[in-house]
Amino acid sequence: MKILITGAKGFIGKNLIAELQNQKYTDIFEYDIDTQPSLLDNFCREADFVFHLAGVNRPKEQSEFMQGNFGFTSTLLDTLKKHNNSCPVMISSSTQAAFDNPYGQSKKAGEELMFEYSEQTGAEVFVYRFPNVFGKWCRPNYNSAVATFCNNVANDLPIQVNDRNVVMNLVYIDDVVAELINALNGKANKKDDGYCYVPVVHTITLGEIVDLTYSFKASRDERSVPNMADEFTKKLYATYLSYLPKDKFSYPLKMNIDSRGSFTEIIRTPDRGQFSVNISKPGITKGNHWHHTKNEKFLVVSGRGVIRFRKVGSDEVLEYYVSGDKLEVVDIPTGYTHNIENLGDTDLVTFMWASESFNSDKPDTIFETV
C-alpha cells in the first residue's frame, strides 16, 4: 500500500510515520513545506491512502490561515481528481472549527471541502476534529501548553499560567496514531454526523497539569515514581521525559556506605513499596532481623551467597544458596528472622524489594540473630 502523508515533518506526521514503519509499511510518500511541489503530482497519482496533516496554525498574517488550511487542501484534492484517484483521504482538523475565528473558519472550510469532495468522487473521507494533542516530539513554546510546560520544567525554565482553572481536553499522540491506523485499515471511529474521533480524551485543568509536571521533576530527589495506574499521568510522564536535557538523562542516588558494603534506595512509593540495591563485601553477613507485616523479595544478580531463615520461636535454620549465575527471587516471609552472607570473593549484589518504604517512626524491624 502506498501512503501519502502531508505535513510529514510535523508533530503528528513524525509519530505516524514512525509507527507505520514499525508496522512494516514501506511505501510512504512524505510531503512537507520544503518538498519539491512537483512531487505532489506523482504522489497523488500513485497513493492508495492519504493522511492530510499539513496545516497552518501560527501564521504571520491571518490570511495565511485560509491559504494553508483551505487552499492547500483544495490543491491536494484537485490533484487527486486530476488522476482520477478516489482513494480514501483523512484530514486533520481541529475543535476550533466550531468557533468563529480566523483559524476555526479556515479549518471549517477545509472540512466542508472534504465532504464535498466525497460527494463528488465517491471517495471515503475521514475528518478528525482533534482537541489538544500531546506527546513526544511536539514543538514547545509554539501552540501546545503541555509541550511548553514539559520542556520548560525539565530545562529549569519559567512557565506562565494565567488561569489554573482552565479546563483542557487532550488526546495523546499514541492514541491519535492508533486511530489513524484504524482509519487506514477501515476501522475508523465515526459518528453519525460523518466526523471521526479519537475515543480516548483526557479532561484536566491547566493547574493539575502544571502540578503533575513539577511532581515529575521532584520525583528524582524523592526517589518516587508517578502513579502509572492513572492513564493520563502515565502519558504525561512519558511526554515529560522526552524533553529532558541531553546531559540530564541520569541522576545520582545516595549510597549509604560502611565497611560492610553499601545500601542504596532506588525507588520508593506510597503503595508499592521500596526498591533498593544492597552490596555486601566478601565474608560479610547483613540482616539478622524480622518483620511483623513488612515483607521483602531478594534477587542476587552478582556474586555468591546464602540467605538464612529461622522462624521466631523455632531452632530450625533454613538455607537458600543464591548466585548471580542463576537468577531467582527469594521471598522473605513475615515472622522469620533472616540474614544474607557473602560466600564469595567478590561483592555480592542484591536487588531488594520491600512491601513498604522505610519509616523510621514505624520501622517494623526487630533485630534477632538467625
C-alpha positions in Angstrom: 0.0 0.0 0.0 1.3 3.4 -1.0 0.6 6.1 1.6 0.8 9.9 1.2 1.4 12.0 4.3 1.3 15.7 4.0 2.8 17.6 7.0 5.1 14.7 7.3 7.7 16.6 9.4 5.1 17.9 11.8 4.3 16.5 15.3 1.6 14.1 14.3 3.3 13.3 11.0 6.6 12.2 12.6 4.8 9.9 15.1 2.6 8.4 12.4 5.5 7.7 10.1 7.5 6.1 12.9 4.6 3.7 13.7 3.8 2.9 10.1 7.4 1.9 9.6 7.3 -0.1 12.8 4.3 -1.9 11.3 6.3 -2.6 8.1 4.6 -0.1 5.8 7.4 0.8 3.4 5.8 2.8 0.6 5.3 6.2 2.4 5.3 9.4 0.4 6.4 12.2 2.7 5.3 15.7 1.7 6.1 18.9 3.7 6.6 22.6 3.2 10.1 22.1 1.8 9.2 19.2 -0.5 9.5 19.9 -4.3 6.0 20.9 -5.3 6.1 18.8 -8.5 6.3 15.7 -6.4 2.7 16.2 -5.2 1.5 15.3 -8.7 3.4 11.9 -8.6 2.3 11.2 -5.1 -1.4 11.9 -5.8 -1.3 9.7 -8.9 0.1 6.6 -7.0 -1.3 7.0 -3.5 -3.7 4.3 -2.1 -4.4 6.4 1.1 -3.8 10.0 2.0 -3.2 11.4 5.5 -3.6 15.1 5.1 -1.9 16.5 8.2 -0.5 19.7 6.7 -1.9 23.0 8.1 -1.2 26.4 9.4 -1.9 27.5 13.0 0.7 30.2 13.8 0.9 32.4 10.6 2.4 35.9 10.4 -0.7 37.1 8.6 -4.3 36.0 9.2 -4.8 35.5 5.5 -2.3 32.5 5.7 -4.9 30.6 7.7 -7.2 30.2 4.7 -4.3 29.8 2.3 -2.8 27.0 4.3 -5.8 25.2 5.7 -8.2 25.6 2.8 -6.0 26.5 -0.2 -3.6 23.6 0.1 -6.4 21.2 0.8 -8.1 22.3 -2.4 -4.8 21.8 -4.3 -4.4 18.3 -2.9 -8.0 17.2 -3.8 -7.8 18.8 -7.2 -4.6 16.8 -7.9 -6.2 13.6 -6.8 -9.1 14.4 -9.1 -6.7 15.1 -12.0 -5.5 11.5 -11.8 -9.0 10.0 -11.1 -7.7 8.8 -7.8 -10.6 8.2 -5.4 -8.5 6.7 -2.6 -9.6 7.4 1.0 -8.4 10.7 2.4 -8.0 11.7 6.0 -7.8 15.3 7.1 -6.6 16.7 10.4 -9.0 19.4 11.6 -9.5 21.0 15.0 -12.1 21.5 17.6 -11.6 25.2 16.8 -13.5 24.6 13.6 -16.7 25.0 15.7 -15.7 28.6 16.6 -15.9 31.8 14.6 -12.3 32.9 14.5 -9.9 33.0 11.5 -8.2 29.7 12.4 -11.5 28.0 13.0 -13.0 29.4 9.9 -10.1 28.1 7.8 -10.4 24.6 9.4 -14.2 24.5 8.8 -13.7 25.5 5.2 -11.2 22.6 4.8 -13.7 20.2 6.3 -16.5 21.3 4.0 -14.3 20.9 1.0 -13.6 17.3 2.1 -17.2 16.4 2.4 -18.0 18.0 -0.9 -15.1 16.1 -2.5 -16.5 12.8 -1.1 -19.9 13.5 -2.6 -18.4 14.4 -6.0 -16.0 11.5 -6.3 -17.3 8.8 -4.0 -14.0 8.7 -2.1 -14.2 7.9 1.6 -13.1 10.7 3.8 -12.1 10.8 7.4 -12.5 14.2 9.1 -11.0 14.4 12.6 -11.5 17.4 14.8 -8.6 16.9 17.2 -8.5 18.7 20.6 -5.1 19.5 22.0 -2.7 16.7 21.1 0.3 16.0 23.4 3.2 13.6 23.4 6.9 13.3 22.4 8.3 15.4 19.6 5.8 18.2 19.9 7.3 21.6 19.5 7.4 23.6 22.8 6.7 27.3 23.1 4.6 27.2 19.9 1.0 26.0 20.2 1.0 23.3 22.9 0.8 24.2 26.5 1.7 20.7 27.5 4.8 20.7 25.4 5.8 24.0 26.8 5.3 23.0 30.4 7.2 19.8 30.0 10.1 21.4 28.1 10.4 24.4 30.4 10.1 22.5 33.7 12.6 19.8 32.5 15.0 22.5 31.5 14.6 24.8 34.5 12.9 27.5 32.5 9.9 29.6 33.8 6.3 28.9 32.8 3.4 31.2 32.8 -0.1 30.2 33.8 -2.8 32.9 33.6 -5.7 30.7 34.9 -5.1 27.4 36.7 -8.8 26.5 36.4 -8.9 26.5 32.6 -10.2 23.0 31.5 -8.3 21.3 28.7 -9.4 18.3 26.6 -6.4 16.4 25.5 -5.6 13.4 23.3 -2.3 11.5 23.5 -0.2 11.1 20.3 -0.1 7.3 20.6 -3.9 7.2 20.8 -4.1 9.5 17.8 -1.8 7.4 15.7 -3.6 4.2 16.7 -6.9 5.8 15.5 -5.3 7.0 12.2 -4.1 3.4 11.5 -7.6 2.2 12.3 -8.8 4.5 9.6 -6.2 3.1 7.2 -7.5 -0.3 8.0 -11.1 0.6 7.5 -11.9 0.6 11.2 -12.2 4.3 12.0 -14.4 5.5 14.9 -17.0 7.6 13.0 -20.0 9.4 14.4 -23.4 9.8 12.7 -22.6 13.3 11.5 -19.7 11.9 9.5 -16.9 13.2 11.7 -14.3 10.7 13.1 -12.9 10.9 16.6 -10.2 9.6 18.9 -12.0 7.6 21.6 -9.7 8.4 24.5 -9.9 12.0 25.6 -8.5 13.3 28.9 -10.1 16.3 30.6 -8.0 18.1 33.2 -7.3 21.6 34.4 -4.2 23.6 33.5 -3.3 23.8 37.1 -3.4 20.0 37.5 -1.1 19.6 34.5 1.4 22.1 36.0 1.4 20.4 39.4 1.9 16.9 37.8 4.8 18.2 35.7 6.6 19.7 38.7 6.0 16.5 40.6 7.8 14.6 37.9 10.8 16.8 38.3 10.7 16.4 42.1 10.4 12.6 41.8 14.2 12.2 41.2 15.0 13.8 44.6 12.2 11.9 46.3 13.1 8.6 44.6 9.5 8.2 43.7 7.6 7.2 40.5 4.3 8.6 39.3 1.0 6.8 39.6 1.2 4.6 36.5 -2.3 3.3 37.2 -3.6 6.6 36.1 -3.6 6.7 32.3 -3.2 10.5 31.9 -0.3 10.6 34.5 1.4 7.8 32.7 1.2 9.5 29.3 2.2 12.9 30.7 5.2 11.4 32.4 6.3 9.8 29.2 5.9 13.1 27.5 7.9 14.9 30.2 10.8 12.5 29.9 11.1 13.2 26.2 12.0 16.8 27.0 14.9 16.1 29.4 18.1 17.9 28.5 20.5 15.7 26.7 23.0 15.9 29.5 20.5 15.2 32.3 19.2 11.7 31.5 21.0 10.3 34.6 20.8 11.4 38.2 22.7 10.4 41.3 21.5 8.3 44.2 22.6 8.5 47.9 24.7 5.4 48.7 24.8 4.5 52.4 28.4 3.1 52.6 30.2 1.5 55.5 32.9 -1.2 55.9 30.4 -4.0 55.1 29.4 -2.6 51.7 26.5 -0.3 50.8 22.8 0.1 50.6 21.1 2.4 48.0 17.5 3.2 47.7 16.4 3.4 44.1 12.6 3.9 44.2 10.1 4.5 47.0 6.3 4.6 46.5 3.4 5.1 48.9 1.5 2.0 47.8 4.0 -0.4 46.0 6.9 -0.3 48.5 10.6 0.4 48.1 13.2 -0.9 45.7 16.9 -0.9 46.6 20.3 -2.4 45.8 22.4 -3.9 48.5 26.2 -4.6 48.1 27.9 -6.9 50.6 31.7 -7.3 50.8 33.2 -10.8 50.9 32.6 -12.6 54.2 30.1 -10.1 55.4 26.7 -11.0 56.8 23.8 -8.5 56.8 20.3 -8.6 58.3 19.6 -10.7 61.4 16.1 -9.2 61.9 12.5 -10.0 61.2 9.2 -8.1 60.5 5.6 -8.3 61.6 4.0 -7.2 58.4 6.7 -5.9 56.1 7.8 -8.5 53.5 10.6 -8.5 51.0 11.9 -10.1 47.9 15.7 -10.6 47.3 17.3 -11.2 44.0 21.1 -11.7 43.8 22.4 -10.5 40.5 26.1 -10.8 41.1 28.3 -12.9 43.4 27.6 -15.9 45.5 25.9 -16.1 48.9 23.4 -17.8 51.3 20.1 -16.4 52.7 19.3 -18.0 56.1 15.9 -18.1 57.8 14.7 -19.1 61.3 11.1 -18.8 62.3 10.8 -16.8 65.5 10.4 -19.3 68.4 12.0 -22.2 66.4 15.5 -23.6 66.3 15.3 -24.8 62.7 17.5 -22.8 60.3 16.7 -22.8 56.6 19.4 -22.0 54.0 18.9 -20.8 50.4 22.1 -20.6 48.3 22.0 -17.8 45.8 24.1 -16.7 42.9 24.2 -14.2 40.1 24.7 -17.2 37.8 21.2 -18.4 38.5 18.7 -15.6 38.9 15.9 -16.5 41.3 13.7 -14.4 43.7 13.7 -15.4 47.3 10.6 -14.3 49.3 11.3 -13.1 52.9 8.2 -14.1 54.9 7.0 -12.2 58.0 7.8 -13.8 61.3 11.2 -15.2 60.1 14.4 -13.7 61.2 16.8 -13.7 58.3 20.2 -12.7 57.0 22.3 -12.8 53.9 26.0 -13.8 53.8 28.5 -13.2 51.0 30.3 -16.6 50.5 32.4 -15.5 47.5 35.5 -13.4 47.0 33.7 -10.6 45.1 30.9 -8.2 46.0 27.5 -9.8 46.5 25.0 -7.5 44.7 21.3 -8.0 45.7 18.2 -6.2 44.4 15.8 -5.9 47.3 12.1 -5.0 47.2 10.2 -4.2 50.5 6.4 -4.1 50.6 6.6 -0.7 52.3 9.1 2.2 52.2 11.2 2.5 55.3 9.6 4.7 58.0 11.9 5.5 61.0 8.8 6.1 63.2 7.4 2.7 62.4 10.3 0.6 61.2 8.7 -2.8 61.7 12.2 -4.3 62.1 13.1 -6.5 65.1 16.7 -7.5 65.5 17.3 -11.1 66.3 20.2 -13.3 65.1 19.3 -16.3 62.9 
